[in-house]
Amino acid sequence: QVQLVESGGGLVQAGGSLRLSCSASGTILRINIMAWYRQAPGKQRDVVAIITGGGSTTYVDSVKGRFTISRDNAKNTVYLQMNSLKPEDTAVYYCNAHPGRYNWGQGTQVTVSS
């Protein structure tokens, strides 16, 4: 059973940066399309960034130019570098395959103050 563990969230002022990490059990990351998702209070969980096994990336318009998704297959870890953070980026961030097919982890809270 794949387990996903997200970390790296926190409280940051607008304009600041955070780097999120997602560790997965097993070698599944080496063959799967992985993604970061986020869920703001009262809203549905939406995909933010996607990375293929070959390293190709896709971003939603709201984070283009500010967020960077990357992966380290040797460490079974996916990262999300978030720069120029905005209050509207406040959410719980999750990682999973795309589309999400594994049990969701607890996520990591990102709070951006204005």
Contact map, one row per residue, 1 for C-alpha under 8 A:
111000000000000000000000000000000000000000000000000000000000000000000000000000000000000000000000000000000000000000
111100000000000000000001110100000000000000000000000000000000000000000000000000000000000000000000000001100000000000
111110000000000000000001100000000000000000000000000000000000000000000000000000000000000000000000000001101000000000
011111000000000000000111100000000000000000000000000000000000000000000000000000000000000000000011000000111000000000
001111100000000000000111000000000000000000000000000000000000000000000000000000000000000000000000000000001110000000
000111110000000000011110000000000000000000000000000000000000000000000000000000000000000000001110000000001111000000
000011111000000000011100000000000000000000000000000000000000000000000000000000000000000000000000000000000011000000
000001111100000001111000000000000000000000000000000000000000000000000000000000000000000000000000000000000001000000
000000111110000001110000000000000000000000000000000000000000000000000000000000000000000000000000000000000001111000
000000011111000001000000000000000000000000000000000000000000000000000000000000000000000000000000000000000001111000
000000001111100000000000000000000000000000000000000000000000000000000000000000000000000000000000000000000000011110
000000000111110111000000000000000000000000000000000000000000000000000000000000000000000000000000000000000000011110
000000000011111100000000000000000000000000000000000000000000000000000000000000000000100000000000000000000000000111
000000000001111100000000000000000000000000000000000000000000000000000000000000000001111000000000000000000000000111
000000000000111110000000000000000000000000000000000000000000000000000000000000000011110000000000000000000000000000
000000000001111111000000000000000000000000000000000000000000000000000000000000000011100000000000000000000000000000
000000000001001111100000000000000000000000000000000000000000000000000000000000001111100000000000000000000000000000
000000011101000111110000000000000000000000000000000000000000000000000000000000001110000000000000000000000000000000
000000011000000011111000000000000000000000000000000000000000000000000000000000111100000000000000000000000000000000
000001111000000001111100000000000000000000000000000000000000000000000000000000111100000000000000000000000000000000
000001110000000000111110000000000000000000000000000000000000000000000000000011110000000000000000000000000000000000
000111100000000000011111000000000000000000000000000000000000000000000000000011100000000000000010000000000000000000
000111000000000000001111100000000000000000000000000000000000000000000000001111000000000000000000000000000000000000
011110000000000000000111111110000000000000000000000000000000000000000000000110000000000000000000000000000000000000
011100000000000000000011111100000000000000000000000000000000000000000000000100000000000000000000000000000000000000
010000000000000000000001111110000000000000000000000000000000000000000000000100000000000000000000000000000000000000
000000000000000000000001111111100000000000000000000000000000000000000000000100000000000000000000000000000000000000
010000000000000000000001111111110000000000000000000000000000000000000000000100000000000000000000000000000000000000
000000000000000000000001011111111100000000000000000010000000000000000000100110000000000000000000000000000000000000
000000000000000000000000001111110000000000000000000010000000000000000000100100000000000000000000000000000000000000
000000000000000000000000001111111000000000000000000010000000000000000000000000000000000000000000000000000000000000
000000000000000000000000000111111100000000000000000110000000000000000000000000000000000000000000110000000000000000
000000000000000000000000000010111110000000000000011110000000000000000000000000000000000000000000110000000000000000
000000000000000000000000000010011111000000000000011110000000000000000000000001000000000000000011110000000000000000
000000000000000000000000000000001111100000000011111000000000000000000000000000000000000000000011110000000000000000
000000000000000000000000000000000111110000000011110000000000000000000000000000010000000000001111000000000000000000
000000000000000000000000000000000011111000001111100000000000000000000000000000000000000000001111000000000000000000
000000000000000000000000000000000001111100001111000000000000000000000000000000000000000000111100000000000000000000
000000000000000000000000000000000000111110111100000000000000000000000000000000000000000000111000000000000000000000
000000000000000000000000000000000000011111111000000000000000000000000000000000000000000001110000000000000000000000
000000000000000000000000000000000000001111100000000000000000000000000000000000000000000000100000000000000000000000
000000000000000000000000000000000000000111110000000000000000000000000000000000000000000000000000000000000000000000
000000000000000000000000000000000000001111111000000000000000000000000000000000000000000000000000000000000000000000
000000000000000000000000000000000000001101111100000000000000000000000000000000000000000000000000000000000000000000
000000000000000000000000000000000000111100111110000000000000000000000000000000000000000000000000000000000000000000
000000000000000000000000000000000000111000011111000000000000000000000000000000000000000000000000000000000000000000
000000000000000000000000000000000011110000001111110000000001000000000000000000000000000000000000000000000000000000
000000000000000000000000000000000011110000000111110000000011001000000000000000000000000000000000000000000000000000
000000000000000000000000000000000011100000000011111000001111000000011000000000000000000000000000000000000000000000
000000000000000000000000000000001111000000000011111100001110000000001000000000000000000000000000010000000000000000
000000000000000000000000000000001110000000000000111111111100000000001110000000000000000000000000000000000000000000
000000000000000000000000000000011100000000000000011111111000000000000000000000000000000000000000000000000000000000
000000000000000000000000000011111100000000000000001111110000000000000000000000000000000000000000000000000000000000
000000000000000000000000000000000000000000000000001111110000000000000000000000000000000000000000000000000000000000
000000000000000000000000000000000000000000000000001111111000000000000110000000000000000000000000000000000000000000
000000000000000000000000000000000000000000000000001111111100000000000000000000000000000000000000000000000000000000
000000000000000000000000000000000000000000000000111100111110000000001000000000000000000000000000000000000000000000
000000000000000000000000000000000000000000000000111000011111000000000000000000000000000000000000000000000000000000
000000000000000000000000000000000000000000000001110000001111101100000000000000000000000000000000000000000000000000
000000000000000000000000000000000000000000000011100000000111111100000000000000000000000000000000000000000000000000
000000000000000000000000000000000000000000000000000000000011111100000000000000000000000000000000000000000000000000
000000000000000000000000000000000000000000000000000000000001111100000000000000000000000000000000000000000000000000
000000000000000000000000000000000000000000000001000000000011111111100000000000000000000000000000000000000000000000
000000000000000000000000000000000000000000000000000000000011111111100000000000000000000000000000000000000000000000
000000000000000000000000000000000000000000000000000000000000001111110000000000000000000000000000000000000000000000
000000000000000000000000000000000000000000000000000000000000001111110000000000000111100000000000000000000000000000
000000000000000000000000000000000000000000000000000000000000001111111000000000011110000000000000000000000000000000
000000000000000000000000000000000000000000000000100000000000000011111100000000111100000000000000000000000000000000
000000000000000000000000000000000000000000000000111000001000000000111110000001111000000000000000000000000000000000
000000000000000000000000000000000000000000000000001000100000000000011111000001110000000000000000000000000000000000
000000000000000000000000000000000000000000000000001000100000000000001111100111100000000000000000000000000000000000
000000000000000000000000000000000000000000000000000000000000000000000111111111000000000000000000000000000000000000
000000000000000000000000000011000000000000000000000000000000000000000011111110000000000000000000000000000000000000
000000000000000000000000000000000000000000000000000000000000000000000001111110000000000000000000000000000000000000
000000000000000000000010000000000000000000000000000000000000000000000001111110000000000000000000000000000000000000
000000000000000000000011111111000000000000000000000000000000000000000011111111000000000000000000000000000000000000
000000000000000000001111000010000000000000000000000000000000000000000011111111100000000000000000000000000000000000
000000000000000000001110000000000100000000000000000000000000000000001111000111110000000000000000000000000000000000
000000000000000000111100000000000000000000000000000000000000000000011110000011111000000000000000000000000000000000
000000000000000000111000000000000001000000000000000000000000000000111100000001111100000000000000000000000000000000
000000000000000011110000000000000000000000000000000000000000000000111000000000111110000000000000000000000000000000
000000000000000011110000000000000000000000000000000000000000000001110000000000011111100000000000000000000000000000
000000000000001111000000000000000000000000000000000000000000000001100000000000001111100000000000000000000000000000
000000000000011110000000000000000000000000000000000000000000000001000000000000000111110000000000000000000000000000
000000000000111110000000000000000000000000000000000000000000000001000000000000000111111010000000000000000000000100
000000000000011000000000000000000000000000000000000000000000000000000000000000000001111111000000000000000000000111
000000000000010000000000000000000000000000000000000000000000000000000000000000000000111111000000000000000000001111
000000000000000000000000000000000000000000000000000000000000000000000000000000000000011111000000000000000000000100
000000000000000000000000000000000000000000000000000000000000000000000000000000000000111111100000000000000000011100
000000000000000000000000000000000000000100000000000000000000000000000000000000000000011111110000000000000000111100
000000000000000000000000000000000000011110000000000000000000000000000000000000000000000011111000000000000000111000
000000000000000000000000000000000000011100000000000000000000000000000000000000000000000001111100000000000011110000
000001000000000000000000000000000001111000000000000000000000000000000000000000000000000000111110000000000011110000
000001000000000000000000000000000001110000000000000000000000000000000000000000000000000000011111000000011111000000
000101000000000000000100000000000111100000000000000000000000000000000000000000000000000000001111100000011010000000
000100000000000000000000000000000111100000000000000000000000000000000000000000000000000000000111111111010000000000
000000000000000000000000000000011110000000000000000000000000000000000000000000000000000000000011111111000000000000
000000000000000000000000000000011110000000000000010000000000000000000000000000000000000000000001111110000000000000
000000000000000000000000000000000000000000000000000000000000000000000000000000000000000000000001111110000000000000
000000000000000000000000000000000000000000000000000000000000000000000000000000000000000000000001111111000000000000
000000000000000000000000000000000000000000000000000000000000000000000000000000000000000000000001111111100000000000
011000000000000000000000000000000000000000000000000000000000000000000000000000000000000000000001100111110000000000
011100000000000000000000000000000000000000000000000000000000000000000000000000000000000000000000000011111000000000
000100000000000000000000000000000000000000000000000000000000000000000000000000000000000000000111000001111110000000
001111000000000000000000000000000000000000000000000000000000000000000000000000000000000000000110000000111110000000
000011000000000000000000000000000000000000000000000000000000000000000000000000000000000000000100000000011111000000
000011100000000000000000000000000000000000000000000000000000000000000000000000000000000000011110000000011111100000
000001111100000000000000000000000000000000000000000000000000000000000000000000000000000000011100000000000111110000
000000001100000000000000000000000000000000000000000000000000000000000000000000000000000001111000000000000011111000
000000001111000000000000000000000000000000000000000000000000000000000000000000000000000011111000000000000001111100
000000001111000000000000000000000000000000000000000000000000000000000000000000000000001011100000000000000000111110
000000000011110000000000000000000000000000000000000000000000000000000000000000000000111111000000000000000000011111
000000000011110000000000000000000000000000000000000000000000000000000000000000000000011000000000000000000000001111
000000000000110000000000000000000000000000000000000000000000000000000000000000000000011000000000000000000000000111
